[in-house]
Amino acid sequence: MVECKETAQKGQLGDSISVGCDQVPNELQRKACRLTLDDNFNLFFQNFLQQPGTSVEDFCKDMGYC
């Protein structure tokens, strides 16, 4: 059950940050955002899990991606 919840949260966090990256107006910065997401997503997700009670949306905003 916990694993299923984490999988859903992982997908939600990835989607939220991806949408945030897609909204960056400068193409080069948009690509850099995507690369940062790809290279560091597991670290982002581990940090998210260490903040119980924080929503995906709030975490994404706090990181500056949304």
PDB file of N, CA, C and O in Angstrom:
ATOM      1  N   MET A   1       0.821  -1.197   0.000  1.00  0.00           N
ATOM      2  CA  MET A   1       0.000   0.000   0.000  1.00  0.00           C
ATOM      3  C   MET A   1       0.868   1.266   0.000  1.00  0.00           C
ATOM      4  O   MET A   1       0.607   2.202  -0.755  1.00  0.00           O
ATOM      5  N   VAL A   2       1.909   1.286   0.858  1.00  0.00           N
ATOM      6  CA  VAL A   2       2.802   2.442   0.917  1.00  0.00           C
ATOM      7  C   VAL A   2       3.535   2.615  -0.409  1.00  0.00           C
ATOM      8  O   VAL A   2       3.698   3.734  -0.894  1.00  0.00           O
ATOM      9  N   GLU A   3       3.974   1.502  -0.991  1.00  0.00           N
ATOM     10  CA  GLU A   3       4.686   1.556  -2.264  1.00  0.00           C
ATOM     11  C   GLU A   3       3.797   2.127  -3.361  1.00  0.00           C
ATOM     12  O   GLU A   3       4.268   2.894  -4.201  1.00  0.00           O
ATOM     13  N   CYS A   4       2.536   1.767  -3.365  1.00  0.00           N
ATOM     14  CA  CYS A   4       1.583   2.277  -4.353  1.00  0.00           C
ATOM     15  C   CYS A   4       1.414   3.788  -4.187  1.00  0.00           C
ATOM     16  O   CYS A   4       1.363   4.525  -5.171  1.00  0.00           O
ATOM     17  N   LYS A   5       1.328   4.240  -2.934  1.00  0.00           N
ATOM     18  CA  LYS A   5       1.178   5.670  -2.664  1.00  0.00           C
ATOM     19  C   LYS A   5       2.418   6.428  -3.133  1.00  0.00           C
ATOM     20  O   LYS A   5       2.302   7.494  -3.738  1.00  0.00           O
ATOM     21  N   GLU A   6       3.608   5.879  -2.856  1.00  0.00           N
ATOM     22  CA  GLU A   6       4.842   6.530  -3.281  1.00  0.00           C
ATOM     23  C   GLU A   6       4.941   6.594  -4.801  1.00  0.00           C
ATOM     24  O   GLU A   6       5.404   7.594  -5.350  1.00  0.00           O
ATOM     25  N   THR A   7       4.516   5.548  -5.475  1.00  0.00           N
ATOM     26  CA  THR A   7       4.539   5.536  -6.936  1.00  0.00           C
ATOM     27  C   THR A   7       3.630   6.627  -7.486  1.00  0.00           C
ATOM     28  O   THR A   7       3.994   7.324  -8.433  1.00  0.00           O
ATOM     29  N   ALA A   8       2.455   6.773  -6.899  1.00  0.00           N
ATOM     30  CA  ALA A   8       1.523   7.816  -7.335  1.00  0.00           C
ATOM     31  C   ALA A   8       2.115   9.198  -7.073  1.00  0.00           C
ATOM     32  O   ALA A   8       2.018  10.087  -7.920  1.00  0.00           O
ATOM     33  N   GLN A   9       2.724   9.380  -5.908  1.00  0.00           N
ATOM     34  CA  GLN A   9       3.329  10.667  -5.575  1.00  0.00           C
ATOM     35  C   GLN A   9       4.497  10.974  -6.507  1.00  0.00           C
ATOM     36  O   GLN A   9       4.690  12.121  -6.912  1.00  0.00           O
ATOM     37  N   LYS A  10       5.261   9.966  -6.837  1.00  0.00           N
ATOM     38  CA  LYS A  10       6.407  10.137  -7.740  1.00  0.00           C
ATOM     39  C   LYS A  10       5.920  10.624  -9.101  1.00  0.00           C
ATOM     40  O   LYS A  10       6.491  11.547  -9.682  1.00  0.00           O
ATOM     41  N   GLY A  11       4.866   9.999  -9.599  1.00  0.00           N
ATOM     42  CA  GLY A  11       4.299  10.416 -10.876  1.00  0.00           C
ATOM     43  C   GLY A  11       3.753  11.821 -10.823  1.00  0.00           C
ATOM     44  O   GLY A  11       3.930  12.603 -11.757  1.00  0.00           O
ATOM     45  N   GLN A  12       3.089  12.142  -9.731  1.00  0.00           N
ATOM     46  CA  GLN A  12       2.508  13.472  -9.557  1.00  0.00           C
ATOM     47  C   GLN A  12       3.605  14.533  -9.495  1.00  0.00           C
ATOM     48  O   GLN A  12       3.492  15.585 -10.124  1.00  0.00           O
ATOM     49  N   LEU A  13       4.664  14.256  -8.736  1.00  0.00           N
ATOM     50  CA  LEU A  13       5.765  15.209  -8.617  1.00  0.00           C
ATOM     51  C   LEU A  13       6.454  15.397  -9.967  1.00  0.00           C
ATOM     52  O   LEU A  13       6.745  16.525 -10.365  1.00  0.00           O
ATOM     53  N   GLY A  14       6.713  14.306 -10.664  1.00  0.00           N
ATOM     54  CA  GLY A  14       7.336  14.396 -11.983  1.00  0.00           C
ATOM     55  C   GLY A  14       6.498  15.199 -12.957  1.00  0.00           C
ATOM     56  O   GLY A  14       7.022  16.024 -13.706  1.00  0.00           O
ATOM     57  N   ASP A  15       5.195  14.958 -12.946  1.00  0.00           N
ATOM     58  CA  ASP A  15       4.294  15.706 -13.828  1.00  0.00           C
ATOM     59  C   ASP A  15       4.295  17.189 -13.489  1.00  0.00           C
ATOM     60  O   ASP A  15       4.349  18.035 -14.382  1.00  0.00           O
ATOM     61  N   SER A  16       4.235  17.506 -12.195  1.00  0.00           N
ATOM     62  CA  SER A  16       4.191  18.910 -11.770  1.00  0.00           C
ATOM     63  C   SER A  16       5.454  19.657 -12.176  1.00  0.00           C
ATOM     64  O   SER A  16       5.383  20.772 -12.693  1.00  0.00           O
ATOM     65  N   ILE A  17       6.605  19.045 -11.941  1.00  0.00           N
ATOM     66  CA  ILE A  17       7.861  19.705 -12.302  1.00  0.00           C
ATOM     67  C   ILE A  17       7.996  19.801 -13.816  1.00  0.00           C
ATOM     68  O   ILE A  17       8.487  20.810 -14.323  1.00  0.00           O
ATOM     69  N   SER A  18       7.573  18.780 -14.545  1.00  0.00           N
ATOM     70  CA  SER A  18       7.630  18.810 -16.010  1.00  0.00           C
ATOM     71  C   SER A  18       6.805  19.958 -16.565  1.00  0.00           C
ATOM     72  O   SER A  18       7.243  20.666 -17.472  1.00  0.00           O
ATOM     73  N   VAL A  19       5.617  20.138 -16.020  1.00  0.00           N
ATOM     74  CA  VAL A  19       4.758  21.243 -16.458  1.00  0.00           C
ATOM     75  C   VAL A  19       5.440  22.570 -16.154  1.00  0.00           C
ATOM     76  O   VAL A  19       5.405  23.497 -16.963  1.00  0.00           O
ATOM     77  N   GLY A  20       6.063  22.654 -14.977  1.00  0.00           N
ATOM     78  CA  GLY A  20       6.800  23.870 -14.628  1.00  0.00           C
ATOM     79  C   GLY A  20       7.926  24.138 -15.610  1.00  0.00           C
ATOM     80  O   GLY A  20       8.120  25.279 -16.029  1.00  0.00           O
ATOM     81  N   CYS A  21       8.669  23.112 -15.981  1.00  0.00           N
ATOM     82  CA  CYS A  21       9.753  23.266 -16.959  1.00  0.00           C
ATOM     83  C   CYS A  21       9.204  23.703 -18.314  1.00  0.00           C
ATOM     84  O   CYS A  21       9.803  24.539 -18.990  1.00  0.00           O
ATOM     85  N   ASP A  22       8.083  23.147 -18.704  1.00  0.00           N
ATOM     86  CA  ASP A  22       7.484  23.482 -19.998  1.00  0.00           C
ATOM     87  C   ASP A  22       7.072  24.946 -20.081  1.00  0.00           C
ATOM     88  O   ASP A  22       6.950  25.492 -21.177  1.00  0.00           O
ATOM     89  N   GLN A  23       6.857  25.584 -18.939  1.00  0.00           N
ATOM     90  CA  GLN A  23       6.399  26.975 -18.927  1.00  0.00           C
ATOM     91  C   GLN A  23       7.546  27.983 -18.939  1.00  0.00           C
ATOM     92  O   GLN A  23       7.303  29.188 -18.996  1.00  0.00           O
ATOM     93  N   VAL A  24       8.784  27.509 -18.888  1.00  0.00           N
ATOM     94  CA  VAL A  24       9.937  28.411 -18.957  1.00  0.00           C
ATOM     95  C   VAL A  24       9.990  28.977 -20.376  1.00  0.00           C
ATOM     96  O   VAL A  24      10.067  28.213 -21.338  1.00  0.00           O
ATOM     97  N   PRO A  25       9.949  30.315 -20.522  1.00  0.00           N
ATOM     98  CA  PRO A  25       9.842  30.900 -21.861  1.00  0.00           C
ATOM     99  C   PRO A  25      11.097  30.736 -22.725  1.00  0.00           C
ATOM    100  O   PRO A  25      10.981  30.588 -23.942  1.00  0.00           O
ATOM    101  N   ASN A  26      12.265  30.757 -22.139  1.00  0.00           N
ATOM    102  CA  ASN A  26      13.508  30.655 -22.892  1.00  0.00           C
ATOM    103  C   ASN A  26      13.806  29.190 -23.194  1.00  0.00           C
ATOM    104  O   ASN A  26      13.846  28.360 -22.285  1.00  0.00           O
ATOM    105  N   GLU A  27      14.015  28.875 -24.465  1.00  0.00           N
ATOM    106  CA  GLU A  27      14.198  27.476 -24.876  1.00  0.00           C
ATOM    107  C   GLU A  27      15.411  26.822 -24.216  1.00  0.00           C
ATOM    108  O   GLU A  27      15.329  25.675 -23.777  1.00  0.00           O
ATOM    109  N   LEU A  28      16.525  27.533 -24.143  1.00  0.00           N
ATOM    110  CA  LEU A  28      17.729  26.969 -23.536  1.00  0.00           C
ATOM    111  C   LEU A  28      17.512  26.695 -22.042  1.00  0.00           C
ATOM    112  O   LEU A  28      17.928  25.655 -21.531  1.00  0.00           O
ATOM    113  N   GLN A  29      16.864  27.624 -21.353  1.00  0.00           N
ATOM    114  CA  GLN A  29      16.574  27.428 -19.931  1.00  0.00           C
ATOM    115  C   GLN A  29      15.559  26.307 -19.724  1.00  0.00           C
ATOM    116  O   GLN A  29      15.626  25.571 -18.740  1.00  0.00           O
ATOM    117  N   ARG A  30      14.628  26.186 -20.653  1.00  0.00           N
ATOM    118  CA  ARG A  30      13.637  25.106 -20.581  1.00  0.00           C
ATOM    119  C   ARG A  30      14.336  23.749 -20.691  1.00  0.00           C
ATOM    120  O   ARG A  30      14.018  22.818 -19.950  1.00  0.00           O
ATOM    121  N   LYS A  31      15.288  23.645 -21.617  1.00  0.00           N
ATOM    122  CA  LYS A  31      16.049  22.400 -21.766  1.00  0.00           C
ATOM    123  C   LYS A  31      16.883  22.122 -20.516  1.00  0.00           C
ATOM    124  O   LYS A  31      16.980  20.976 -20.078  1.00  0.00           O
ATOM    125  N   ALA A  32      17.483  23.162 -19.945  1.00  0.00           N
ATOM    126  CA  ALA A  32      18.280  22.997 -18.725  1.00  0.00           C
ATOM    127  C   ALA A  32      17.400  22.530 -17.571  1.00  0.00           C
ATOM    128  O   ALA A  32      17.824  21.709 -16.758  1.00  0.00           O
ATOM    129  N   CYS A  33      16.196  23.044 -17.500  1.00  0.00           N
ATOM    130  CA  CYS A  33      15.247  22.628 -16.469  1.00  0.00           C
ATOM    131  C   CYS A  33      14.946  21.142 -16.606  1.00  0.00           C
ATOM    132  O   CYS A  33      14.944  20.405 -15.620  1.00  0.00           O
ATOM    133  N   ARG A  34      14.695  20.715 -17.822  1.00  0.00           N
ATOM    134  CA  ARG A  34      14.407  19.296 -18.081  1.00  0.00           C
ATOM    135  C   ARG A  34      15.598  18.403 -17.718  1.00  0.00           C
ATOM    136  O   ARG A  34      15.425  17.341 -17.118  1.00  0.00           O
ATOM    137  N   LEU A  35      16.802  18.839 -18.084  1.00  0.00           N
ATOM    138  CA  LEU A  35      17.999  18.056 -17.764  1.00  0.00           C
ATOM    139  C   LEU A  35      18.199  17.959 -16.255  1.00  0.00           C
ATOM    140  O   LEU A  35      18.553  16.902 -15.733  1.00  0.00           O
ATOM    141  N   THR A  36      17.970  19.067 -15.565  1.00  0.00           N
ATOM    142  CA  THR A  36      18.082  19.062 -14.104  1.00  0.00           C
ATOM    143  C   THR A  36      17.080  18.099 -13.505  1.00  0.00           C
ATOM    144  O   THR A  36      17.410  17.342 -12.591  1.00  0.00           O
ATOM    145  N   LEU A  37      15.868  18.120 -14.010  1.00  0.00           N
ATOM    146  CA  LEU A  37      14.836  17.201 -13.537  1.00  0.00           C
ATOM    147  C   LEU A  37      15.261  15.758 -13.783  1.00  0.00           C
ATOM    148  O   LEU A  37      15.180  14.922 -12.882  1.00  0.00           O
ATOM    149  N   ASP A  38      15.708  15.466 -14.989  1.00  0.00           N
ATOM    150  CA  ASP A  38      16.110  14.096 -15.328  1.00  0.00           C
ATOM    151  C   ASP A  38      17.272  13.610 -14.461  1.00  0.00           C
ATOM    152  O   ASP A  38      17.272  12.478 -13.979  1.00  0.00           O
ATOM    153  N   ASP A  39      18.256  14.482 -14.273  1.00  0.00           N
ATOM    154  CA  ASP A  39      19.462  14.091 -13.543  1.00  0.00           C
ATOM    155  C   ASP A  39      19.262  13.986 -12.034  1.00  0.00           C
ATOM    156  O   ASP A  39      19.981  13.245 -11.364  1.00  0.00           O
ATOM    157  N   ASN A  40      18.299  14.719 -11.498  1.00  0.00           N
ATOM    158  CA  ASN A  40      18.171  14.824 -10.044  1.00  0.00           C
ATOM    159  C   ASN A  40      16.818  14.405  -9.484  1.00  0.00           C
ATOM    160  O   ASN A  40      16.541  14.639  -8.307  1.00  0.00           O
ATOM    161  N   PHE A  41      15.981  13.796 -10.296  1.00  0.00           N
ATOM    162  CA  PHE A  41      14.626  13.513  -9.832  1.00  0.00           C
ATOM    163  C   PHE A  41      14.592  12.638  -8.581  1.00  0.00           C
ATOM    164  O   PHE A  41      13.810  12.903  -7.668  1.00  0.00           O
ATOM    165  N   ASN A  42      15.420  11.613  -8.525  1.00  0.00           N
ATOM    166  CA  ASN A  42      15.393  10.737  -7.347  1.00  0.00           C
ATOM    167  C   ASN A  42      15.748  11.500  -6.079  1.00  0.00           C
ATOM    168  O   ASN A  42      15.174  11.237  -5.022  1.00  0.00           O
ATOM    169  N   LEU A  43      16.679  12.436  -6.164  1.00  0.00           N
ATOM    170  CA  LEU A  43      17.026  13.274  -5.017  1.00  0.00           C
ATOM    171  C   LEU A  43      15.852  14.174  -4.637  1.00  0.00           C
ATOM    172  O   LEU A  43      15.530  14.312  -3.457  1.00  0.00           O
ATOM    173  N   PHE A  44      15.213  14.785  -5.637  1.00  0.00           N
ATOM    174  CA  PHE A  44      14.031  15.608  -5.370  1.00  0.00           C
ATOM    175  C   PHE A  44      12.969  14.790  -4.647  1.00  0.00           C
ATOM    176  O   PHE A  44      12.371  15.244  -3.671  1.00  0.00           O
ATOM    177  N   PHE A  45      12.747  13.584  -5.138  1.00  0.00           N
ATOM    178  CA  PHE A  45      11.693  12.751  -4.564  1.00  0.00           C
ATOM    179  C   PHE A  45      12.039  12.332  -3.138  1.00  0.00           C
ATOM    180  O   PHE A  45      11.160  12.313  -2.276  1.00  0.00           O
ATOM    181  N   GLN A  46      13.288  11.999  -2.876  1.00  0.00           N
ATOM    182  CA  GLN A  46      13.688  11.638  -1.508  1.00  0.00           C
ATOM    183  C   GLN A  46      13.484  12.813  -0.554  1.00  0.00           C
ATOM    184  O   GLN A  46      13.042  12.625   0.580  1.00  0.00           O
ATOM    185  N   ASN A  47      13.803  14.020  -1.010  1.00  0.00           N
ATOM    186  CA  ASN A  47      13.566  15.211  -0.187  1.00  0.00           C
ATOM    187  C   ASN A  47      12.079  15.405   0.069  1.00  0.00           C
ATOM    188  O   ASN A  47      11.677  15.778   1.171  1.00  0.00           O
ATOM    189  N   PHE A  48      11.275  15.156  -0.932  1.00  0.00           N
ATOM    190  CA  PHE A  48       9.822  15.268  -0.773  1.00  0.00           C
ATOM    191  C   PHE A  48       9.319  14.289   0.283  1.00  0.00           C
ATOM    192  O   PHE A  48       8.503  14.654   1.129  1.00  0.00           O
ATOM    193  N   LEU A  49       9.799  13.052   0.238  1.00  0.00           N
ATOM    194  CA  LEU A  49       9.354  12.035   1.197  1.00  0.00           C
ATOM    195  C   LEU A  49       9.754  12.376   2.630  1.00  0.00           C
ATOM    196  O   LEU A  49       9.113  11.919   3.576  1.00  0.00           O
ATOM    197  N   GLN A  50      10.789  13.160   2.795  1.00  0.00           N
ATOM    198  CA  GLN A  50      11.244  13.549   4.126  1.00  0.00           C
ATOM    199  C   GLN A  50      10.437  14.702   4.705  1.00  0.00           C
ATOM    200  O   GLN A  50      10.708  15.151   5.819  1.00  0.00           O
ATOM    201  N   GLN A  51       9.452  15.180   3.961  1.00  0.00           N
ATOM    202  CA  GLN A  51       8.616  16.288   4.421  1.00  0.00           C
ATOM    203  C   GLN A  51       7.156  15.843   4.467  1.00  0.00           C
ATOM    204  O   GLN A  51       6.345  16.280   3.650  1.00  0.00           O
ATOM    205  N   PRO A  52       6.824  14.977   5.417  1.00  0.00           N
ATOM    206  CA  PRO A  52       5.445  14.477   5.488  1.00  0.00           C
ATOM    207  C   PRO A  52       4.454  15.626   5.685  1.00  0.00           C
ATOM    208  O   PRO A  52       4.722  16.590   6.402  1.00  0.00           O
ATOM    209  N   GLY A  53       3.332  15.492   5.042  1.00  0.00           N
ATOM    210  CA  GLY A  53       2.302  16.520   5.145  1.00  0.00           C
ATOM    211  C   GLY A  53       2.420  17.608   4.097  1.00  0.00           C
ATOM    212  O   GLY A  53       1.520  18.437   3.966  1.00  0.00           O
ATOM    213  N   THR A  54       3.508  17.619   3.352  1.00  0.00           N
ATOM    214  CA  THR A  54       3.692  18.603   2.289  1.00  0.00           C
ATOM    215  C   THR A  54       3.068  18.063   1.014  1.00  0.00           C
ATOM    216  O   THR A  54       3.297  16.913   0.641  1.00  0.00           O
ATOM    217  N   SER A  55       2.283  18.891   0.352  1.00  0.00           N
ATOM    218  CA  SER A  55       1.665  18.450  -0.900  1.00  0.00           C
ATOM    219  C   SER A  55       2.685  18.537  -2.029  1.00  0.00           C
ATOM    220  O   SER A  55       3.673  19.267  -1.941  1.00  0.00           O
ATOM    221  N   VAL A  56       2.429  17.789  -3.076  1.00  0.00           N
ATOM    222  CA  VAL A  56       3.288  17.827  -4.265  1.00  0.00           C
ATOM    223  C   VAL A  56       3.348  19.248  -4.808  1.00  0.00           C
ATOM    224  O   VAL A  56       4.421  19.733  -5.168  1.00  0.00           O
ATOM    225  N   GLU A  57       2.204  19.912  -4.866  1.00  0.00           N
ATOM    226  CA  GLU A  57       2.147  21.266  -5.413  1.00  0.00           C
ATOM    227  C   GLU A  57       2.988  22.233  -4.584  1.00  0.00           C
ATOM    228  O   GLU A  57       3.735  23.040  -5.137  1.00  0.00           O
ATOM    229  N   ASP A  58       2.865  22.154  -3.252  1.00  0.00           N
ATOM    230  CA  ASP A  58       3.638  23.047  -2.387  1.00  0.00           C
ATOM    231  C   ASP A  58       5.134  22.775  -2.498  1.00  0.00           C
ATOM    232  O   ASP A  58       5.935  23.710  -2.528  1.00  0.00           O
ATOM    233  N   PHE A  59       5.512  21.509  -2.560  1.00  0.00           N
ATOM    234  CA  PHE A  59       6.923  21.146  -2.685  1.00  0.00           C
ATOM    235  C   PHE A  59       7.483  21.681  -3.999  1.00  0.00           C
ATOM    236  O   PHE A  59       8.578  22.242  -4.033  1.00  0.00           O
ATOM    237  N   CYS A  60       6.744  21.510  -5.054  1.00  0.00           N
ATOM    238  CA  CYS A  60       7.161  21.983  -6.375  1.00  0.00           C
ATOM    239  C   CYS A  60       7.334  23.510  -6.360  1.00  0.00           C
ATOM    240  O   CYS A  60       8.310  24.030  -6.902  1.00  0.00           O
ATOM    241  N   LYS A  61       6.393  24.217  -5.743  1.00  0.00           N
ATOM    242  CA  LYS A  61       6.484  25.682  -5.636  1.00  0.00           C
ATOM    243  C   LYS A  61       7.681  26.091  -4.791  1.00  0.00           C
ATOM    244  O   LYS A  61       8.402  27.023  -5.146  1.00  0.00           O
ATOM    245  N   ASP A  62       7.898  25.399  -3.673  1.00  0.00           N
ATOM    246  CA  ASP A  62       9.028  25.722  -2.799  1.00  0.00           C
ATOM    247  C   ASP A  62      10.362  25.557  -3.519  1.00  0.00           C
ATOM    248  O   ASP A  62      11.309  26.295  -3.247  1.00  0.00           O
ATOM    249  N   MET A  63      10.441  24.603  -4.428  1.00  0.00           N
ATOM    250  CA  MET A  63      11.667  24.383  -5.193  1.00  0.00           C
ATOM    251  C   MET A  63      11.806  25.388  -6.333  1.00  0.00           C
ATOM    252  O   MET A  63      12.882  25.512  -6.918  1.00  0.00           O
ATOM    253  N   GLY A  64      10.739  26.100  -6.653  1.00  0.00           N
ATOM    254  CA  GLY A  64      10.783  27.091  -7.716  1.00  0.00           C
ATOM    255  C   GLY A  64      10.490  26.547  -9.102  1.00  0.00           C
ATOM    256  O   GLY A  64      10.769  27.208 -10.102  1.00  0.00           O
ATOM    257  N   TYR A  65       9.927  25.344  -9.169  1.00  0.00           N
ATOM    258  CA  TYR A  65       9.613  24.740 -10.465  1.00  0.00           C
ATOM    259  C   TYR A  65       8.172  24.964 -10.891  1.00  0.00           C
ATOM    260  O   TYR A  65       7.837  24.756 -12.057  1.00  0.00           O
ATOM    261  N   CYS A  66       7.323  25.379  -9.980  1.00  0.00           N
ATOM    262  CA  CYS A  66       5.902  25.532 -10.305  1.00  0.00           C
ATOM    263  C   CYS A  66       5.426  26.917  -9.897  1.00  0.00           C
ATOM    264  O   CYS A  66       4.255  27.248 -10.086  1.00  0.00           O
TER     265      CYS A  66
END
